[in-house]
């Protein structure tokens, strides 16, 4: 368990939230608004490994 916790960062929560929103059908503008992203390329890095 400790090894898993060591691999979690503040960005892990943001990545997970962005991916969950995308998988739930949220639009890019909605995801960007919720995560307060201003650049689409930043959001794209967060969701690049999401299988949709």
N, C-alpha and C positions, 0 to 999 in steps of 0.2 A: 504494500500500500504506500509506504513512504517513497518508493521509487516512482510511483505514478504521480504523486503530489509534487515531486521535484520537477517533473516535466510540464507542469501547468504554469502558465504565465498569465498576466493580465490580458494579453492578446488572445489567449486560448478562449476566453469567454466571448470576446468580440467575434472571433472566427466562428465559434459555435452558434452564436446568435445570428450572424449573417447567413450562415448555411441553413439554419432552421427556418429563417424567414423565407429564404429562396425556395426551399423544399415545400413550404406551405403555400406557395403560389404568390408571394408578395412581389410586387413590381420593383424594378431597380430604384426608381425614385423613392419608393416607400422604404426600402432597405437603407438607402443612403441617408434618408431623413432620420430614421430610428438610430442608426449608428453614427450620425453626424459626420459622415464622410462628405467631402466636397469634391473629390476627384474620383471619377469612375475607375481609373486604373488601380487605385488603392483598394476599392471594393472588389475588383476582379481578382486581385491576389488573395483576398480572404475567401472567395467562393470557388477558386479554381479547381479544387478537388472534390467539389460537390457533384454527386451523380444525380442528374435530373432526367 
